[in-house]
């Protein structure tokens, strides 16, 4: 089998092996130094090795010839497996495992493993890892994409009522256990450790695949994963006056960094506003809709500023336009609610709700069953570019104007109508 040396793939492969065999990268570094003849490595020795290992894992530096014997011994793989990032190997047996199938780039092997009678793909191995865990560790996007595109797993049921902890994620790879009742009847009982249970209760796998899709510029996959959204948006939108969920608890800095380092087409996708449906229907039968931006748009802007991203100007201009559009819509809704008698005097002020967690702003007119709920953007970082800083200031001014909206903003031509 021929292969080309690819430092990024090798780094990802080594990262997965270390995670499997050691509790931490520092533990591996300590073992490496001892295997190399250093009996009592100091913290400085370990840190220096950790820094070099970090560069190898990122693909920024190549693994050296003198590393191979020690890496091979500690990680229980051959030189060929390391240099080919797992593509070239001599399996110890013909039996596929979670570990081996997750390294494979052979579609026939994937299908054969999925179709095995006992469905081992559903369960963790002796190391507590599933095939999907290993695929993520090894960065095998081909395998993950195959599972999604062939509908072996999905992350969107297309049913809004399912959108709670996930978007109704599931799998058609299933093996249920059967439990006998007192009357001798057997009932199907899902295994609590199986893939279906994990997909239905955890959103982390979707987030990992979003990172890979962003890295690969795979816009189709990002749309399929509803990558700009989180399930809680649907709950928030349905109840205009509800206590907002904890958006910050779902923030994943690694995912945002992958997005920030992606292509312009991916960044355009994540900085475009989008609509979500509500269960409330208007008199004409249509469902109420709400417009949002990526829930972590502010964190994304900060990361783009830190990276001095070429896309930063476009991102700021788009978010400024969105904030200002939100401000105009809010002013119009307040005027309409006062005119139709929903609020008297400055009673409308009590209905404007702002949640710093998620930067959510919402307002409702209870008589007209209308309102607005959305997130707005701001930036906390500054740039060395004067023009960019002007845009950052303009963005933050629009943000503050929304959360501190005044009567003068709504009725600029009169002193006060209240």
N, C-alpha and C positions, 0 to 999 in steps of 0.2 A: 504494500500500500504506500503510495507516495503522498507527501504532504509538504506544505510550505510553513516555514517558521513565522508565526504571528505572535508578537509579544503580548498584544492585548488578550488574545484568546488563551495563551499560556498563563498569563497573570490571573485571568478569571478562573481558569481550571485549578491553579495552585491555591487560590483563595478558597475554593470549594473544598479541596482536599484538607487544608489546614482546619477549616471549620468542622470538618467531619472527625478528624483525628485528635484535635487539641481543643482545650477549653477556650483558648484565646491565642491571638497572634504572638503575644509576648511569651506565652508558654512555649510556643514553637521556637521562637528566637533563642530562648534559654537552652532548649534541647539541641538546637543547631550548633550553638557555640560550644556546648559540652561535647557533642559528637565530633567537633572539629579540634578537640584537644584542650579547650579552655575549661579547667576544672571548676573554677569559681568566678563566673562572669559577673562583673559589676553592673549596677543599674545603668551606668553610662554605656557599657558594652552592649547591653540588651537594647537600649534606646537607639544606638547607632544601627544595630542590626534591624530593629523594627522600622527605622526610617528607610533603609535600603529595601526591606521586604515590601513596604508600602509602595515604593516606586515600581517594583517588579509586579505586584498585584495590579497596579494601574496600567501596566504595559509601557510605562515611561522608560524603564530600564530593562535590559535583557537579563535573563538568568545566565550565570557564568558557568563555564565548564567545571570549575572546582566546586560549584554548588551541587551538581547533579548527583554525585554519590550519596551525599548527606540527605538531600531532598528525597531521593529515591528510597533510602533506608527508612527515614522518618514517616514518609507518606505512603509507604507500601505500594509503590508503583514503579514501573520500569523507566529508564531514561527515555525510551521511545514514547511512552505515554505522556511524559512531561513535555517533550519537545513538539509533540503533535497535538497537545491540549486534549489528550484522551482519544483522539481519532484512531491512532495506531496502537493496538493492544493485542495481547494473546490471552483471551479469557481462560480462567482457570477451569471453567466448566462450560457446558453448552447451555446451562440454565441462565436465562436473563434475570436480572434483579432490578430493583428500583435504581440502584447505583449505576448499573451498566446501561440500562435503557435511557437514562437521563443524559448520558454522554453520547448516545448514538445519534447519527444524522441520517439513518436509514429508515425510510418510511415503512418498509416491510417489517422491520424489527419492531417498530412502534405498534403497528396493527396487531402483530402476533402476540405481543405482550398484553395489549388491551383485551384481546379475545381469549386469553388463557382462562380456563374453566374456573379456577379459584380466585380470579380477579386480584392478583397481588398488587396491582397498580393502585388499588383503593386504600391500602394499608401501610402504616409505617414499618420500616425494617428494624433490625436489632439495634440500630443507632437512633431510632425514633424519627427517621426521615422517610418521607414519601417520595415517589418519583418526581412529583412537581417541586418538592423542596430541593432535590438534587438538580433539577433542570434550572432552577433559579440560581443555585450556587454556582453551577458551571456556565451560566449565561447562555443556555441552549434555547435561544429564542425560536429557532426553527421548530423544535418539538412543541413548545408552548403554543406557537401560532397554529401548528397543525391541529392540536387538540381543540382550539377555539374555532378555526375555520371549518373543521369537519363536524362541528357540533357535538363533540364528545363532552366538552364542558362549555358553559355559557355564563355570561355575567349580567344579562338583561333578559328578563322574562317578558318584557313588553307590557307588563301589567302594573299600572301605577299603585294598585293596592298592595303589591308585594314589596314596595320600596320602603323598607324600614332599616334593617341592619345592612342589607345589600340591595342590589337592584333585582332581587329574585334569582340569584346565581344558582346553578345546578349542574347536574351531569346525568347522562344516560348510561354511564358505566355504573352499574349497581349490583350489589349482592347483599340482600337482606338476610338477617338471621331469622329463624322461625322459633317461636316460643309456644310451648304447649299449655293450653288453658286447662282448668280443672275438668271440663267436660270432654277432654280429648281432642278438642279442635286446635289446630295450629294457626297462629296469627303471625303476620309479617311484622318484624320489629327492626327498624334500621339500626345498624351498628353506630354507636355514638362517636366512634373514631374514624368513620368512613369518610370518603371524599365529599359525598353529598352534604353531610352534616357540617363539615368545615366550610364548604362553599356557601352554605346557607347562613352561617353565623359569623363568618369572618370576611372582611373586605380587603385584607392585606394582600392576597394573591393578585387581585385586580390591580392594586397599586404597584406591585412589582412589575407586572406585565406592561402597565402604562409607562414605566421607566424605560423598559426595553423598546417599546414601540416608539417612544420619543427619540431614543438614540438612533433607531433605524429609519426615522422619518416616515413611519408607517401610519399615515393619516387615516386610512380605512380602518385599521385596528383601533386607533384612538377613538373614532366615532362609535365603533361597535362596543367599546368598553365604557361609553359615556364618561370619557376621561376628564371632562371639565366639571363634572357634577359629583355630588355626594348624595346618598339617599335621603339624608335629613332635609335637604332643600324642599322635598315634596311635602313633608310634614309641616315644615315652616310656612310654606306657601298656602297650604289649605287652611290653616288657622292664623288669620291675619293678626290676631292679638295674643297669640300664644307666647309662652316663654321659649325663647329660641334654644335649640340644642347647643351643646358645647362644641363649636366648630374647631376651636383650638386643639381639642383632644384628638382630632383626626388629622392634624397637620403633620405632614411627613416632609422634613427638610430635604431628604435625599431625593425624593420624587421631584420636588420643585427645582433642585439643582440640575437634575437630568433635563427637565423641560427648559430651563434657562440656557443650557448649553446645546440645545437642539437647533434644527434648521429654521429658516424664516417661515416656511409654510406651517411648521408645527407651532411656532410662536404666534403666528397669525391666528391659528385655531384657538389657542388658549387665551388670547386677548380679545377675541370676538365675543359679544354678548350672545346669549341664547335664551330661548323661551322654554318654560315648563308648564305643563297643564295643571289645572286645579280640578277638584271634584264639583265645585260650585258651577251651576249652569245659569246662564242668562235666560231671559224670556224667550229668545229666539232658539233656544236649545243648545247654543254653543257653550263650550266650557271656558271658564275664566282662565286667563293665562297671565304669567308673570315673567318678567325678564330679569336675568341675573348675569353676572360675570363669574369667571372662575373663582371659587370661594377663597382661594389663596392668591388672588391677584396682587394684593399689596406686598406679600412676601416675595412673589415673583418679581415685582418691580424692584424691590430692594436688592434682590440677587442680580438682576440685570445691571443695576447701578454699580454694584461691587465688581462685576465682571467687565464693566465698561463695554457692554454688548453693543454691536452695531445696530441691533434691533431696538435699542432703548428709546430712541427718539420716537419711533413709530408707536411703541407701546405706551409711552406717555401721552402722545397726542390722542390715541384711541381712548384711553381711560379718562382723560380730561373731557373729551366729547361725551363720554357716557355719564360722568358725574354731572355735567352741565345739563344734559338731557333729562336726567333724573330730577334735578332741581326744578326745571321748568314744569315737568309733569306733576311734581308734588305741589307746586304753587297753584296750578290749574285745579287740582283735585280739592285743595283747601277752599279756593274761591267757590267752586261748585257746591261743596258741602254747606258753606255759609249761606249761599243763595237759595238752596232748597230747604233751609230751615233745620238742617241736621244739628248744627252747632250755633249757639247764640253767644254773642260777645267774642271772647277769646277762648271759648271752650274747646276749639279745635286743637289748641296747644296740648291738651291732656291726651289727645289721641295720637300724637306723633311719638313714636317709640324708636329709640336708638339703642342698639346693643353693640358695645365695643367688641365683644366676642363674635367675630365674623363680619364686623362693620355693617350690620344690618340696619336698615331704616324702613319703618313701615307706618302706614296711615290708612285709616278706613273711614268710609262714609256708610254708617249703618242703615240709613234710609235707602240709599241707591244700591246697596250691596256692591260697592266698588271700593277700590283702594289701591295701594301700591305697597309692595314688599320687594326689596332688592338689597343687594350689597353695593357699597361704594368703595372707591379705591383711594389710597393715600400712600405716601412714601416716607420712610424715616431716615433714609440714607441721602447723602449729598454727593455730587460729582465734582471733579476738577474742571469740568467744562462749564463755562459761564452760561452758555445758551441752554444746556441741559438743566442747570440749576434753576433757570427762569421757568422752565416747564414744570419742574418738580414743585416750585413755589405756587405756580398756577393750579396744579393738581390739588395741592393741600389747601389752597384758598377755596376751591370749589367744594372740597370735602367739608371744611369748616362751615361754609355758607349753608350747607344742607342740614347739618346737625344743630346749627344755631339759627335756623330760619326765623325771620322776624316779620311783624305786620308790615313794616316799611318795604320789605322784599316783595310781599304779595301785592300790596297796593302802593306802588311808588309815587303815584300822582296825587295822593291825598295824605294828609297828616295822619289820620286814623279814621276808620269808618266804624269803630267799635265804641 
